[in-house]
Amino acid sequence: MRKLRVLVVDDEPQMVGIIAYVLEQEGFEALTAYDGEQALLKVAGERPDIVVLDAVIPKIDGFEVCRRIRQQTAIPVIMLTVKREEVDRIRGLELGADDYVTKPFSHQELALRVKAVLRRTGMDRTQERIVSGELSIDFQRYQVTLCDQLVDLTPIEFRLLGCLASNAGRVLTWQALLKEVWSYEEWQAGPELVKVHIRRLRKKIELAPSGPRLILTVRGVGYRFCNQIVTEP
């Protein structure tokens, strides 16, 4: 099984080296980039499992890099910054960052944050694919196919499907899905947000969306991904 890959992006070589060393000691493979252009090339060419991204980097700033990553992939992003203003934290999160760490920080804490985000977003797996019937989820290429046809999923839809599939057989409440997929607490959104995305996801991956056999509703509780295809009552 391959190691999970972390792309570390910062314009300070010493900082990059320290973070990369700490992550490698924790069992990750560290990739590095020193500006926004390099970062986007590494994301496209090497498909890291998560990106640790400084907000202030040359050529293309970290916020724009985050926005482009989120437009194209479901790869989780942790933003780093020396700024403490609330507006910068909110800006990063609105652009799709999964977490936000302010410098200076403990490198061990950053490693724990990386593990937590991977776990929360359903990306903390070393297997590369999950196959259920005609559905295939490729976590290395961030692609989903149904009957050998590529399925066009948004980053949120991919993350939602990955979270459900990696917990196959377990019932996930809408509150748990809010936290794992959107990083929202219960008071920030309600079950309707999850319900709408489940409905959209079913239309894309179920052979018969009105009679789902993969993503099952457990009434009054949440949703369950079924590896053994059954008919939902």
Residue frames as a rotation matrix with the C-alpha (Angstrom) as fourth column:
MET 1
0.573 0.819 0.000 0.00
0.819 -0.573 0.000 0.00
0.000 0.000 -1.000 0.00
ARG 2
-0.144 -0.647 0.749 1.29
0.586 -0.666 -0.462 3.44
0.797 0.373 0.475 -0.89
LYS 3
-0.595 -0.102 -0.797 1.91
0.739 -0.458 -0.493 6.17
-0.315 -0.883 0.348 1.66
LEU 4
0.623 0.781 0.044 -0.49
0.765 -0.596 -0.245 9.09
-0.165 0.186 -0.969 1.77
ARG 5
-0.342 -0.798 0.497 1.08
0.899 -0.431 -0.074 12.10
0.273 0.421 0.865 0.05
VAL 6
0.555 0.422 -0.717 1.11
0.641 -0.766 0.045 15.61
-0.530 -0.485 -0.696 1.50
LEU 7
0.090 -0.489 0.867 2.03
0.785 -0.501 -0.364 18.57
0.613 0.714 0.339 -0.71
VAL 8
0.269 -0.118 -0.956 3.70
0.774 -0.565 0.287 21.29
-0.574 -0.817 -0.061 1.40
VAL 9
0.201 -0.109 0.973 3.62
0.793 -0.565 -0.227 24.75
0.575 0.818 -0.028 -0.21
ASP 10
0.799 -0.054 -0.599 5.57
0.378 -0.729 0.570 27.65
-0.468 -0.682 -0.562 1.30
ASP 11
0.816 -0.512 0.270 8.11
0.024 -0.437 -0.899 30.16
0.578 0.740 -0.344 -0.04
GLU 12
0.353 -0.715 0.604 10.41
-0.936 -0.270 0.227 29.57
0.001 -0.645 -0.764 2.95
PRO 13
0.140 -0.338 -0.931 12.64
-0.442 0.820 -0.364 26.53
0.886 0.462 -0.034 2.18
GLN 14
-0.857 -0.496 0.141 13.53
-0.330 0.316 -0.890 26.02
0.396 -0.809 -0.434 5.84
MET 15
-0.330 0.832 0.446 9.85
-0.817 -0.015 -0.577 25.92
-0.473 -0.554 0.685 6.84
VAL 16
0.497 0.494 -0.713 9.07
-0.817 0.543 -0.193 23.50
0.292 0.679 0.674 4.00
GLY 17
-0.267 -0.718 -0.643 11.96
-0.373 0.692 -0.618 21.26
0.889 0.075 -0.453 5.04
ILE 18
-0.881 -0.050 0.470 10.89
-0.471 0.152 -0.869 21.12
-0.028 -0.987 -0.157 8.68
ILE 19
0.053 0.986 0.158 7.24
-0.883 0.120 -0.454 20.41
-0.467 -0.116 0.877 7.88
ALA 20
0.409 0.057 -0.911 8.20
-0.713 0.643 -0.280 17.76
0.569 0.764 0.304 5.31
TYR 21
-0.632 -0.730 -0.260 10.53
-0.361 0.574 -0.735 16.06
0.686 -0.370 -0.626 7.81
VAL 22
-0.687 0.433 0.584 7.86
-0.615 0.082 -0.784 15.98
-0.388 -0.898 0.210 10.54
LEU 23
0.363 0.898 -0.248 5.26
-0.892 0.258 -0.372 14.56
-0.270 0.356 0.895 8.14
GLU 24
0.139 -0.397 -0.907 7.66
-0.583 0.708 -0.399 11.90
0.800 0.584 -0.133 6.86
GLN 25
-0.874 -0.447 0.187 8.34
-0.388 0.412 -0.825 10.86
0.292 -0.794 -0.534 10.46
GLU 26
-0.342 0.846 0.408 4.57
-0.658 0.094 -0.747 10.40
-0.671 -0.524 0.524 10.81
GLY 27
-0.360 0.116 0.926 4.52
0.327 0.945 0.009 8.01
-0.874 0.306 -0.378 7.85
PHE 28
0.750 0.629 -0.202 3.52
0.071 -0.380 -0.922 10.38
-0.657 0.678 -0.330 5.04
GLU 29
-0.120 -0.719 0.685 5.26
0.981 0.021 0.194 10.99
-0.154 0.695 0.702 1.73
ALA 30
0.279 0.173 -0.945 6.06
0.296 -0.951 -0.087 14.71
-0.914 -0.256 -0.316 1.48
LEU 31
0.102 -0.197 0.975 5.94
0.971 -0.195 -0.141 16.63
0.218 0.961 0.171 -1.80
THR 32
-0.112 -0.224 -0.968 7.12
0.601 -0.791 0.114 20.24
-0.791 -0.569 0.223 -1.91
ALA 33
0.164 0.113 0.980 6.47
0.871 -0.484 -0.090 23.45
0.464 0.868 -0.178 -3.84
TYR 34
-0.479 -0.517 -0.709 7.65
0.798 -0.593 -0.107 27.02
-0.366 -0.617 0.697 -3.29
ASP 35
-0.854 0.319 -0.410 5.18
-0.385 -0.919 0.088 29.12
-0.349 0.233 0.908 -5.26
GLY 36
-0.005 0.992 0.130 1.62
-0.524 0.107 -0.845 28.96
-0.852 -0.073 0.519 -6.55
GLU 37
0.328 0.090 -0.940 2.51
-0.935 0.176 -0.309 27.83
0.137 0.980 0.142 -10.06
GLN 38
-0.696 -0.637 -0.332 4.60
-0.549 0.770 -0.325 24.92
0.463 -0.044 -0.885 -8.76
ALA 39
-0.702 0.473 0.533 1.80
-0.381 0.383 -0.842 23.99
-0.602 -0.793 -0.089 -6.38
LEU 40
0.335 0.906 -0.260 -0.83
-0.716 0.065 -0.695 23.74
-0.612 0.419 0.671 -9.12
LEU 41
0.083 -0.398 -0.914 1.52
-0.856 0.441 -0.270 21.72
0.511 0.804 -0.304 -11.33
LYS 42
-0.897 -0.432 0.099 2.19
-0.410 0.724 -0.555 19.29
0.168 -0.538 -0.826 -8.45
VAL 43
-0.319 0.863 0.391 -1.53
-0.493 0.201 -0.846 18.97
-0.809 -0.463 0.362 -7.73
ALA 44
0.528 0.559 -0.640 -2.27
-0.816 0.125 -0.564 18.19
-0.235 0.820 0.522 -11.38
GLY 45
0.132 -0.590 -0.796 0.71
-0.750 0.466 -0.470 15.91
0.648 0.659 -0.381 -11.96
GLU 46
-0.759 -0.589 -0.278 1.22
-0.247 0.656 -0.714 14.06
0.602 -0.473 -0.643 -8.69
ARG 47
0.154 0.980 -0.127 -2.27
-0.201 0.157 0.967 14.07
0.967 -0.123 0.221 -7.15
PRO 48
-0.879 -0.460 0.124 -1.42
-0.191 0.100 -0.977 14.52
0.437 -0.882 -0.176 -3.45
ASP 49
-0.322 0.770 -0.550 -3.91
0.783 0.544 0.303 13.33
0.532 -0.333 -0.778 -0.86
ILE 50
0.700 0.479 -0.530 -3.85
0.689 -0.648 0.325 16.67
-0.188 -0.593 -0.783 0.98
VAL 51
0.053 -0.655 0.753 -2.23
0.574 -0.598 -0.560 20.10
0.817 0.462 0.345 0.53
VAL 52
0.340 -0.083 -0.937 -0.68
0.819 -0.464 0.338 22.22
-0.463 -0.882 -0.090 3.30
LEU 53
0.090 -0.111 0.990 -0.74
0.870 -0.475 -0.133 25.66
0.485 0.873 0.054 1.69
ASP 54
-0.527 -0.316 -0.789 0.73
0.669 -0.726 -0.156 28.96
-0.524 -0.610 0.595 2.86
ALA 55
0.527 0.847 -0.067 -1.53
0.659 -0.456 -0.598 31.92
-0.537 0.271 -0.799 2.08
VAL 56
0.776 -0.315 -0.546 1.31
-0.438 -0.892 -0.109 34.27
-0.453 0.324 -0.831 1.05
ILE 57
0.072 -0.733 0.676 3.39
0.483 0.619 0.620 32.71
-0.873 0.282 0.398 -1.74
PRO 58
-0.546 -0.385 -0.744 4.86
-0.353 -0.700 0.621 34.09
-0.760 0.601 0.246 -5.00
LYS 59
-0.996 0.020 -0.085 3.35
-0.080 0.191 0.978 34.08
0.036 0.981 -0.189 -8.50
ILE 60
-0.130 0.990 -0.060 -0.13
-0.111 0.046 0.993 32.90
0.985 0.136 0.104 -7.47
ASP 61
-0.520 -0.134 0.843 -1.19
-0.803 -0.259 -0.536 33.55
0.290 -0.957 0.027 -3.89
GLY 62
-0.997 -0.007 0.074 -2.40
-0.037 0.905 -0.425 30.78
-0.064 -0.426 -0.902 -1.64
PHE 63
-0.308 0.951 -0.026 -6.04
-0.256 -0.110 -0.960 31.88
-0.916 -0.289 0.278 -1.67
GLU 64
0.217 0.349 -0.912 -6.20
-0.955 -0.117 -0.272 31.69
-0.202 0.930 0.307 -5.47
VAL 65
-0.703 -0.512 -0.492 -4.38
-0.584 0.812 -0.010 28.34
0.405 0.281 -0.870 -5.44
CYS 66
-0.835 0.455 0.311 -6.94
-0.009 0.553 -0.833 27.05
-0.551 -0.698 -0.458 -2.94
ARG 67
0.059 0.912 -0.407 -9.80
-0.598 -0.294 -0.745 28.28
-0.799 0.287 0.528 -5.13
ARG 68
0.010 -0.114 -0.993 -8.39
-0.975 0.220 -0.035 26.54
0.223 0.969 -0.109 -8.22
ILE 69
-0.940 -0.333 -0.071 -7.74
-0.299 0.909 -0.291 23.30
0.161 -0.252 -0.954 -6.34
ARG 70
-0.593 0.767 0.245 -11.29
-0.048 0.270 -0.962 23.29
-0.804 -0.582 -0.124 -5.06
GLN 71
0.132 0.628 -0.767 -12.70
-0.867 -0.302 -0.397 23.97
-0.481 0.718 0.504 -8.54
GLN 72
0.011 -0.275 -0.961 -10.93
-0.881 0.452 -0.140 20.97
0.473 0.848 -0.238 -10.01
THR 73
-0.451 -0.302 -0.840 -10.57
0.028 0.936 -0.352 18.36
0.892 -0.182 -0.413 -7.25
ALA 74
0.750 0.661 0.026 -11.76
-0.069 0.040 0.997 17.16
0.657 -0.750 0.075 -3.86
ILE 75
-0.095 -0.878 -0.469 -8.22
0.634 0.310 -0.709 17.24
0.767 -0.365 0.527 -2.41
PRO 76
0.755 0.377 -0.536 -8.36
0.655 -0.395 0.644 18.63
0.031 -0.838 -0.545 1.15
VAL 77
0.017 -0.719 0.695 -6.49
0.361 -0.644 -0.674 21.88
0.932 0.262 0.249 1.85
ILE 78
0.511 0.015 -0.859 -5.05
0.836 -0.239 0.493 23.24
-0.198 -0.971 -0.135 5.11
MET 79
0.588 -0.255 0.767 -4.19
0.253 -0.843 -0.474 26.95
0.768 0.473 -0.432 4.89
LEU 80
0.073 -0.640 -0.765 -1.19
0.988 -0.061 0.145 28.44
-0.140 -0.766 0.628 6.74
THR 81
0.383 0.029 0.923 -0.86
0.396 -0.908 -0.136 32.15
0.834 0.418 -0.360 7.46
VAL 82
-0.689 -0.595 -0.415 0.86
0.669 -0.301 -0.680 34.65
0.280 -0.746 0.605 9.73
LYS 83
-0.637 0.520 0.569 -2.23
-0.367 -0.854 0.369 36.83
0.677 0.026 0.735 9.63
ARG 84
-0.925 0.288 -0.248 -4.59
0.362 0.470 -0.805 36.71
-0.115 -0.834 -0.539 12.58
GLU 85
-0.688 0.702 -0.186 -7.50
-0.693 -0.711 -0.120 38.68
-0.217 0.046 0.975 11.19
GLU 86
-0.247 0.714 0.655 -10.81
-0.030 0.670 -0.742 36.84
-0.969 -0.203 -0.144 11.22
VAL 87
0.554 0.519 -0.651 -11.49
-0.611 -0.278 -0.741 37.99
-0.566 0.808 0.163 7.65
ASP 88
-0.248 -0.723 -0.645 -8.50
-0.958 0.282 0.053 36.01
0.143 0.631 -0.763 6.33
ARG 89
-0.852 -0.009 0.523 -9.61
-0.210 0.922 -0.326 32.84
-0.480 -0.387 -0.787 8.08
ILE 90
0.123 0.985 0.124 -13.14
-0.062 0.132 -0.989 33.25
-0.990 0.114 0.078 6.73
ARG 91
0.341 -0.048 -0.939 -11.84
-0.896 -0.319 -0.309 33.98
-0.285 0.946 -0.152 3.23
GLY 92
-0.692 -0.686 -0.225 -9.81
-0.721 0.674 0.162 30.77
0.041 0.274 -0.961 3.19
LEU 93
-0.700 0.489 0.520 -12.71
0.092 0.784 -0.614 28.67
-0.708 -0.382 -0.594 4.44
GLU 94
0.329 0.863 -0.384 -15.11
-0.321 -0.281 -0.905 30.25
-0.888 0.421 0.184 1.95
LEU 95
0.097 -0.386 -0.917 -12.73
-0.995 -0.062 -0.079 29.35
-0.026 0.920 -0.390 -0.87
GLY 96
0.695 0.337 -0.635 -12.89
-0.435 0.901 0.002 25.73
0.572 0.275 0.773 0.21
ALA 97
-0.464 -0.884 0.050 -10.06
-0.548 0.242 -0.801 25.26
0.696 -0.399 -0.597 2.73
ASP 98
0.277 0.560 -0.781 -10.74
0.211 0.758 0.618 22.41
0.937 -0.336 0.092 5.16
ASP 99
0.611 -0.139 -0.780 -8.74
0.783 -0.043 0.621 23.85
-0.119 -0.989 0.082 8.05
TYR 100
0.610 -0.337 0.717 -6.74
0.028 -0.896 -0.444 26.93
0.792 0.290 -0.537 8.94
VAL 101
0.523 -0.529 -0.668 -3.52
0.851 0.279 0.445 27.14
-0.049 -0.801 0.596 11.00
THR 102
0.938 -0.162 0.307 -1.92
-0.126 -0.983 -0.134 30.42
0.324 0.087 -0.942 12.10
LYS 103
0.129 -0.969 -0.210 1.87
0.639 0.243 -0.730 30.78
0.758 -0.041 0.651 12.30
PRO 104
-0.566 -0.778 -0.272 3.74
-0.737 0.625 -0.257 30.20
0.370 0.055 -0.927 14.52
PHE 105
0.621 0.780 0.075 2.45
-0.752 0.567 0.336 26.71
0.220 -0.265 0.939 15.21
SER 106
-0.030 -0.556 0.831 3.66
-0.608 0.670 0.426 23.43
-0.793 -0.492 -0.358 16.64
HIS 107
-0.461 -0.200 -0.865 4.80
-0.867 0.312 0.390 21.14
0.192 0.929 -0.317 13.84
GLN 108
-0.987 0.161 0.007 3.45
0.151 0.941 -0.303 18.17
-0.056 -0.298 -0.953 15.76
GLU 109
-0.291 0.928 -0.232 0.10
-0.010 -0.245 -0.969 19.94
-0.957 -0.280 0.081 15.97
LEU 110
-0.108 0.215 -0.971 0.14
-0.936 -0.352 0.026 20.44
-0.336 0.911 0.239 12.20
ALA 111
-0.864 -0.240 -0.442 0.76
-0.390 0.874 0.289 16.71
0.317 0.422 -0.849 11.68
LEU 112
-0.768 0.640 0.033 -2.23
0.387 0.504 -0.773 15.98
-0.511 -0.580 -0.634 13.91
ARG 113
-0.083 0.735 -0.672 -4.34
-0.453 -0.629 -0.632 18.48
-0.888 0.252 0.386 11.94
VAL 114
-0.495 -0.166 -0.853 -3.35
-0.864 0.193 0.464 16.75
0.088 0.967 -0.239 8.69
LYS 115
-0.979 0.119 -0.167 -4.47
0.133 0.988 -0.077 13.39
0.156 -0.097 -0.983 10.08
ALA 116
-0.518 0.829 -0.210 -7.70
0.247 -0.090 -0.965 14.88
-0.819 -0.551 -0.158 11.40
VAL 117
-0.105 0.470 -0.877 -8.61
-0.777 -0.589 -0.222 16.52
-0.621 0.658 0.427 8.08
LEU 118
-0.716 -0.191 -0.671 -7.85
-0.611 0.636 0.471 13.33
0.337 0.747 -0.573 6.14
ARG 119
-0.911 0.404 -0.082 -10.02
0.389 0.776 -0.496 11.38
-0.137 -0.484 -0.865 8.55
ARG 120
-0.351 0.816 -0.460 -12.82
0.005 -0.489 -0.872 13.95
-0.936 -0.308 0.167 8.45
THR 121
-0.049 0.301 -0.952 -12.90
-0.894 -0.437 -0.092 14.18
-0.444 0.847 0.291 4.67
GLY 122
0.773 0.408 0.485 -12.76
-0.236 0.895 -0.378 10.42
-0.588 0.178 0.789 4.17
MET 123
0.734 -0.548 -0.401 -9.33
-0.491 -0.019 -0.871 10.57
0.469 0.836 -0.283 2.50
ASP 124
0.054 -0.765 0.642 -7.37
-0.981 0.080 0.178 8.74
-0.187 -0.639 -0.746 5.21
ARG 125
0.781 0.237 0.578 -7.21
-0.151 0.969 -0.193 5.49
-0.606 0.064 0.793 3.30
THR 126
-0.311 -0.931 -0.189 -4.35
-0.567 0.022 0.823 3.76
-0.763 0.363 -0.535 1.58
GLN 127
-0.229 0.295 0.927 -6.54
0.674 0.736 -0.068 1.60
-0.702 0.610 -0.368 -0.66
GLU 128
-0.919 -0.267 -0.291 -6.89
-0.007 -0.725 0.688 3.23
-0.395 0.634 0.665 -4.03
ARG 129
-0.650 0.723 -0.235 -10.36
-0.470 -0.139 0.872 2.06
0.597 0.677 0.430 -5.06
ILE 130
-0.616 0.618 0.489 -13.70
-0.218 0.463 -0.859 1.02
-0.757 -0.636 -0.150 -3.68
VAL 131
-0.820 0.359 -0.446 -15.87
-0.405 0.186 0.895 -1.03
0.404 0.915 -0.007 -6.03
SER 132
-0.579 0.728 0.366 -19.53
-0.123 0.366 -0.922 -1.76
-0.806 -0.579 -0.123 -5.45
GLY 133
0.407 0.721 0.561 -21.31
0.462 0.367 -0.807 -3.45
-0.788 0.588 -0.184 -8.33
GLU 134
0.436 -0.166 0.884 -21.03
0.870 -0.173 -0.461 -1.21
0.229 0.971 0.070 -11.38
LEU 135
0.945 -0.067 0.319 -19.75
-0.130 -0.975 0.181 1.71
0.299 -0.213 -0.930 -9.29
SER 136
0.287 -0.917 -0.277 -16.01
0.915 0.348 -0.205 2.33
0.284 -0.195 0.939 -8.91
ILE 137
0.997 -0.051 0.050 -14.45
-0.066 -0.927 0.370 5.08
0.028 -0.372 -0.928 -6.74
ASP 138
0.347 -0.937 0.046 -10.81
0.787 0.264 -0.558 5.78
0.511 0.229 0.829 -7.58
PHE 139
0.880 0.030 -0.474 -9.26
0.377 -0.652 0.658 7.81
-0.289 -0.758 -0.585 -4.76
GLN 140
-0.149 -0.988 -0.049 -5.90
0.660 -0.137 0.738 8.17
-0.736 0.077 0.673 -6.47
ARG 141
-0.760 -0.104 0.641 -7.33
0.621 -0.409 0.669 9.77
0.192 0.907 0.375 -9.61
TYR 142
-0.689 0.600 -0.406 -10.32
-0.055 -0.603 -0.796 11.33
-0.722 -0.526 0.449 -7.82
GLN 143
-0.660 0.472 -0.584 -12.64
-0.689 -0.071 0.722 9.73
0.299 0.879 0.372 -10.35
VAL 144
-0.360 0.641 0.678 -15.90
-0.299 0.609 -0.735 7.84
-0.884 -0.467 -0.028 -10.14
THR 145
-0.791 0.149 -0.593 -17.20
-0.568 0.180 0.803 5.56
0.227 0.972 -0.058 -12.87
LEU 146
-0.127 0.818 0.561 -20.58
-0.464 0.451 -0.762 3.90
-0.877 -0.357 0.322 -13.28
CYS 147
0.716 0.322 0.620 -20.84
0.280 0.680 -0.677 1.07
-0.640 0.659 0.396 -15.82
ASP 148
-0.067 -0.909 0.410 -17.36
0.908 0.114 0.402 2.12
-0.413 0.400 0.818 -17.04
GLN 149
0.236 0.185 0.954 -18.60
0.640 -0.768 -0.009 5.65
0.731 0.613 -0.300 -17.75
LEU 150
-0.781 -0.607 -0.143 -17.00
0.527 -0.519 -0.674 8.62
0.335 -0.602 0.725 -15.98
VAL 151
0.367 0.896 -0.251 -19.35
0.889 -0.259 0.377 10.33
0.273 -0.362 -0.892 -13.52
ASP 152
-0.356 -0.450 0.819 -19.02
0.270 -0.889 -0.370 14.11
0.895 0.090 0.438 -13.20
LEU 153
0.446 0.446 -0.776 -19.08
0.858 0.033 0.512 14.86
0.254 -0.894 -0.368 -9.46
THR 154
0.600 -0.256 0.758 -18.46
-0.304 -0.949 -0.080 18.15
0.740 -0.183 -0.647 -7.70
PRO 155
-0.518 -0.855 -0.002 -15.76
-0.278 0.171 -0.945 18.15
0.809 -0.489 -0.327 -4.99
ILE 156
-0.430 0.431 0.793 -18.45
-0.892 -0.068 -0.446 18.08
-0.138 -0.900 0.414 -2.28
GLU 157
0.661 0.717 -0.222 -20.25
-0.747 0.657 -0.104 15.18
0.071 0.235 0.969 -3.98
PHE 158
0.218 -0.671 -0.709 -16.99
-0.173 0.688 -0.704 13.23
0.961 0.276 0.034 -4.26
ARG 159
-0.733 -0.516 0.444 -16.22
-0.476 -0.078 -0.876 13.90
0.487 -0.853 -0.188 -0.61
LEU 160
-0.023 0.832 0.555 -19.73
-0.975 0.104 -0.195 12.87
-0.220 -0.545 0.809 0.44
LEU 161
0.760 0.279 -0.587 -19.56
-0.488 0.842 -0.231 9.65
0.430 0.462 0.776 -1.57
GLY 162
-0.148 -0.915 -0.376 -16.06
-0.178 0.398 -0.900 8.89
0.973 -0.066 -0.222 -0.25
CYS 163
-0.634 -0.033 0.773 -17.20
-0.758 -0.170 -0.629 9.41
0.152 -0.985 0.082 3.32
LEU 164
0.401 0.874 0.274 -20.20
-0.888 0.445 -0.120 7.12
-0.227 -0.195 0.954 2.91
ALA 165
0.710 -0.110 -0.696 -18.33
-0.354 0.798 -0.487 4.43
0.609 0.592 0.528 0.96
SER 166
-0.364 -0.926 -0.099 -15.39
-0.300 0.217 -0.929 4.33
0.882 -0.309 -0.357 3.37
ASN 167
-0.744 0.219 0.631 -17.90
-0.622 0.116 -0.774 3.68
-0.243 -0.969 0.050 6.16
ALA 168
-0.369 0.621 -0.691 -19.88
-0.580 0.427 0.693 1.06
0.726 0.657 0.203 4.22
GLY 169
-0.230 0.403 -0.886 -22.43
0.494 0.832 0.251 -0.70
0.839 -0.380 -0.390 6.36
ARG 170
-0.660 -0.042 -0.750 -22.42
0.719 -0.322 -0.615 1.99
-0.216 -0.946 0.243 9.04
VAL 171
0.446 0.829 0.337 -25.24
0.846 -0.513 0.144 4.48
0.292 0.221 -0.931 9.49
LEU 172
-0.750 -0.658 -0.066 -23.96
0.655 -0.725 -0.212 8.07
0.092 -0.202 0.975 9.36
THR 173
0.168 0.827 -0.536 -26.22
0.808 -0.427 -0.406 10.72
-0.565 -0.364 -0.740 10.85
TRP 174
0.616 0.085 0.783 -26.81
0.624 -0.660 -0.419 13.98
0.481 0.747 -0.460 9.01
GLN 175
0.949 -0.313 0.047 -24.97
-0.270 -0.721 0.638 15.74
-0.165 -0.618 -0.769 11.84
ALA 176
0.300 -0.876 0.377 -21.91
0.238 0.452 0.860 13.51
-0.924 -0.168 0.344 11.31
LEU 177
0.183 -0.188 0.965 -22.00
0.978 0.132 -0.160 14.10
-0.097 0.973 0.208 7.56
LEU 178
0.934 0.158 0.322 -22.23
0.192 -0.978 -0.078 17.86
0.302 0.134 -0.944 8.07
LYS 179
0.724 -0.688 0.056 -19.08
-0.391 -0.343 0.854 17.77
-0.568 -0.640 -0.517 10.17
GLU 180
0.127 -0.722 0.680 -17.15
0.378 0.669 0.640 15.26
-0.917 0.176 0.358 8.07
VAL 181
0.079 -0.019 0.997 -17.98
0.992 0.100 -0.077 16.61
-0.099 0.995 0.027 4.61
TRP 182
0.514 0.237 0.824 -18.67
0.472 -0.881 -0.041 20.33
0.716 0.410 -0.565 5.11
SER 183
-0.617 -0.709 -0.341 -16.82
0.636 -0.195 -0.747 20.94
0.463 -0.678 0.571 8.40
TYR 184
-0.276 0.634 0.723 -20.07
-0.431 -0.754 0.496 22.43
0.859 -0.174 0.481 9.72
GLU 185
-0.988 0.143 0.053 -21.45
0.001 0.351 -0.936 22.13
-0.153 -0.925 -0.347 13.20
GLU 186
-0.476 0.871 0.121 -25.13
0.878 0.478 0.006 21.30
-0.052 0.109 -0.993 13.67
TRP 187
0.161 0.573 -0.804 -26.04
0.539 -0.733 -0.415 24.93
-0.827 -0.367 -0.427 14.37
GLN 188
-0.547 -0.476 -0.689 -24.50
-0.258 -0.687 0.679 26.11
-0.796 0.550 0.253 11.08
ALA 189
-0.592 0.395 -0.702 -26.74
-0.730 0.107 0.675 24.07
0.342 0.912 0.225 8.77
GLY 190
0.009 0.711 0.703 -29.55
-0.811 0.417 -0.411 21.56
-0.585 -0.567 0.580 8.90
PRO 191
-0.218 -0.063 0.974 -30.48
0.133 0.987 0.094 18.15
-0.967 0.150 -0.207 7.50
GLU 192
0.795 0.606 -0.023 -31.85
0.074 -0.135 -0.988 19.70
-0.602 0.784 -0.153 4.30
LEU 193
0.335 -0.761 -0.555 -28.32
-0.907 -0.420 0.029 20.53
-0.255 0.494 -0.831 3.08
VAL 194
-0.645 -0.562 0.518 -27.33
-0.455 0.827 0.330 16.87
-0.614 -0.023 -0.789 3.38
LYS 195
0.056 0.783 0.619 -30.62
0.263 0.587 -0.766 15.68
-0.963 0.206 -0.174 1.91
VAL 196
0.780 0.231 -0.582 -30.25
-0.409 -0.516 -0.753 17.87
-0.474 0.825 -0.308 -1.19
HIS 197
-0.068 -0.905 -0.420 -26.72
-0.991 0.014 0.130 16.62
-0.112 0.425 -0.898 -1.88
ILE 198
-0.572 -0.032 0.819 -27.71
-0.157 0.985 -0.071 13.00
-0.805 -0.169 -0.569 -1.28
ARG 199
0.497 0.842 0.210 -30.51
0.139 0.161 -0.977 13.43
-0.857 0.514 -0.037 -3.81
ARG 200
0.644 -0.324 -0.693 -28.12
-0.743 -0.483 -0.465 14.94
-0.183 0.814 -0.552 -6.38
LEU 201
-0.447 -0.878 0.174 -25.55
-0.829 0.479 0.287 12.21
-0.336 -0.016 -0.942 -5.74
ARG 202
-0.214 0.459 0.863 -28.14
0.058 0.887 -0.458 9.47
-0.975 -0.048 -0.216 -6.19
LYS 203
0.782 0.548 -0.297 -29.14
-0.217 -0.208 -0.954 10.91
-0.584 0.811 -0.043 -9.56
LYS 204
0.365 -0.741 -0.564 -25.54
-0.929 -0.246 -0.278 10.51
0.067 0.625 -0.778 -10.70
ILE 205
-0.629 -0.777 0.030 -24.55
-0.774 0.622 -0.122 7.11
0.076 -0.100 -0.992 -9.28
GLU 206
-0.377 0.563 0.736 -27.75
-0.210 0.722 -0.660 5.10
-0.902 -0.403 -0.154 -8.86
LEU 207
-0.969 0.078 0.233 -29.05
0.245 0.379 0.893 3.12
-0.018 0.922 -0.386 -11.83
ALA 208
-0.060 0.981 0.184 -32.56
0.597 -0.112 0.794 3.89
0.800 0.158 -0.579 -10.55
PRO 209
-0.817 -0.399 0.416 -32.41
-0.023 -0.700 -0.714 7.04
0.576 -0.593 0.563 -8.35
SER 210
-0.046 0.882 0.469 -36.04
-0.820 -0.302 0.487 6.66
0.571 -0.363 0.737 -7.25
GLY 211
0.959 0.279 -0.055 -35.21
-0.203 0.805 0.557 3.21
0.200 -0.523 0.829 -5.88
PRO 212
0.259 -0.959 0.112 -31.66
-0.878 -0.283 -0.386 3.63
0.402 0.001 -0.916 -4.55
ARG 213
0.915 -0.009 -0.404 -29.60
0.094 0.977 0.190 0.51
0.393 -0.212 0.895 -3.89
LEU 214
-0.038 -0.996 -0.086 -26.26
0.572 0.048 -0.819 2.07
0.819 -0.080 0.567 -2.90
ILE 215
-0.926 -0.209 0.315 -27.04
-0.093 -0.681 -0.726 5.02
0.366 -0.702 0.611 -0.63
LEU 216
-0.220 0.867 -0.447 -29.84
0.647 0.473 0.598 3.92
0.730 -0.158 -0.665 1.65
THR 217
-0.271 0.248 0.930 -31.92
-0.551 -0.832 0.061 6.12
0.789 -0.496 0.363 3.93
VAL 218
-0.575 0.167 -0.801 -32.27
0.694 0.617 -0.370 5.03
0.433 -0.769 -0.471 7.54
ARG 219
0.103 0.742 0.662 -35.37
0.298 -0.658 0.691 6.99
0.949 0.127 -0.289 8.43
GLY 220
0.929 0.323 0.179 -35.02
-0.016 -0.449 0.893 9.34
0.369 -0.833 -0.412 11.34
VAL 221
0.654 -0.750 -0.096 -31.30
0.406 0.241 0.881 8.62
-0.638 -0.616 0.463 11.64
GLY 222
0.043 -0.717 -0.696 -29.20
-0.565 -0.592 0.575 9.17
-0.824 0.368 -0.430 8.51
TYR 223
0.698 0.113 -0.707 -27.72
-0.709 0.250 -0.660 7.31
0.102 0.962 0.255 5.55
ARG 224
0.239 -0.599 0.764 -25.84
-0.263 0.717 0.645 4.08
-0.935 -0.355 0.013 4.90
PHE 225
0.014 -0.328 -0.945 -23.71
-0.999 0.026 -0.024 3.01
0.032 0.944 -0.327 1.95
CYS 226
0.581 0.314 0.751 -24.44
-0.399 0.914 -0.074 -0.59
-0.709 -0.257 0.656 1.01
ASN 227
-0.473 -0.816 -0.331 -21.70
-0.772 0.203 0.602 -2.65
-0.424 0.541 -0.726 -0.62
GLN 228
-0.857 0.319 0.404 -24.07
0.407 0.900 0.153 -5.56
-0.315 0.295 -0.902 -1.04
ILE 229
-0.871 0.492 0.004 -26.70
-0.375 -0.669 0.642 -4.25
0.319 0.558 0.767 -3.42
VAL 230
-0.633 0.760 -0.151 -30.18
0.722 0.507 -0.471 -4.34
-0.281 -0.407 -0.869 -1.90
THR 231
-0.297 0.634 0.714 -33.42
0.480 -0.547 0.686 -2.55
0.825 0.547 -0.142 -2.59
GLU 232
-0.996 -0.036 0.085 -34.31
-0.047 -0.587 -0.809 0.30
0.079 -0.809 0.582 -0.26
PRO 233
-0.418 0.902 -0.105 -37.79
0.901 0.397 -0.173 -0.10
-0.114 -0.167 -0.979 1.24
